[in-house]
Amino acid sequence: MRVWPWASRLQAEVTIRGRVTEAEPEVYVRLFWTWGGQGLGGDPVGGEWTAVRPTPPVAGATTADEEDSLLAVLAETSQTLPVLVERGGTYHYHWLRMGVWSPELSASAFRNNRLYFLTVYAEGCQPRDYRKKVPLRRAVFEFEIREDG
């Protein structure tokens, strides 16, 4: 059995985040990862960098409606939003503009004792409407591995 030398040293304080720096066409993206399947052996197991659990509301904090109205104001200006948020029940899905970093995932999310190839991919959407999906022809990814911040 092949074991990566660094795999046994990964601790919970090690995090990984990613971003797409270029894509054709240039759209907003969500970032995914998968172990196995796709001809690489085993059943596919995967996750997403851009699926974020919403935090419970805090007294005095900005509500979702207030946040939506702030985003609407930004959308009316010439500024390009760094993230489109698709609200869901359990998770909110972040569609990232080119060059915007994803949330960090703990390295423990990627642990796997028998599969050696991690597949990373992105899905695209129109810059102002996440409901309008766009197939990507090419994407350039960048990842950052951080230990203790």
N, C-alpha and C positions, 0 to 999 in steps of 0.2 A: 504494500500500500504506500503510495506516494504522499508525503506530508510536506506542505510548504513550511520552510523553516520559521517564518514569521507568524504562522497561523496560531501556534501554541502560545505566543506572547501577546496576542490581542486581548485587551482588557476593555471593560465597559467605558473607560475614559477616552478610548480611541473612537473618533467619529469620521465619517466620510460624507462629503457633499459633492454635488456635481452641477454642471451647467453646460448649456450648448452655446458655443461661441460663434458658430456659423451654421446656417441651414439653407437649403433650397427647397421651397421658397422660404423667405424670412418671415417666420410666424412665431406665435407663442407656443410653448411646449410643456408637456409633462414628462417626467423622467421615471423609467421603470427598470427593474432588474429581474433576472430569472436564472435559477440554477436548473440544469437538467433539461430533458426534453429536446426538441428540435434536432434530433439525431445525435445528441451528446450523451445519451443514456439517462436512465431514471425518469421518474415522473417530474414534470416541471413544478418548481416551487418558486414563487416570486414575491415581489413587493414593489413599493413605489416611494421614491423620495418626496414626491410632491403631494402625497396624501397626508393631511395634517389633521389631527384630532382637535376639534375646537375646545378652547378652554372655557370652563363655566364662567358665567358673568360675575363680575365683582361690583359691589355697591359703588355707585359713582363713576363707573367706567363707561366708555363709549359703547352704546348698544349697536347691534347689527344694523338697525335701521339708520342710525346716525352715521355709521361707517359707510353704508350704501350711499347716503346723500353726499358724504364727502367725496367718495369715489366718482359720483356723478358729476360733481363740480369739476374735479380734475379731468374727467373725460371730455367735458365741454371746452376745456382750455386746449392749448396746443401741446401740452405735456403728454408724453406717452407713459402710460401706467406700467410700472415694473412687473406687476402681477395681476392677473385676472383671477378672482376667487369664485369657484363654482361650489356653492354651498350644498352639502349633503347631510344626511341624518347622522351618521357616525363620523364621517370625515368631511373636511372641506378639501377640494382639489385645487391646487395652485397651478395656474398656467403661467409660465415664466417667459418674460421677454428675453431675447438673445442677450447673453452675458450675465444674466441675473442668477445668483447662486441659489440652489435648492436648500431646503432645510437639511440639517445634518441628521444622519442615521448612525446609531451606535454600530460599531463593527460587529457586535454579536448578532445583528440581524442577518449577516452574510455567512455565518458559520455553517459549514457543511463538511462532513467527514469523508465523503466518498466521491463527490463531484468536483472537478477542477476548473471548469470553465464558467465564468459568470458572463451572461449575456446582458448587455445594457442597450436600451432602445428608448426612443422618444416618440410621442404622438404630437401632432400639430393642430392648431386651430387658428381661425382668423384673428387678427389683432384686436378687434373690438367685440367679438362674439364667440365665446367658447363652444357654443352649440354647433358652429360651422366648422367641422373637422377638415383638415388639409393633409393629404399624404406628403410625407417628406421624401425627397429624392436623395438627399445627402445631408449629413449632420456631422459636426465636429464637436466632440465632447472634451471637457476638462474636468478633472477630479482633484479634490484636495483631501488628504488624509491628515487629521489633526490629533495630537495626543495632548491631553490636559489643556485644551483650548489653543 
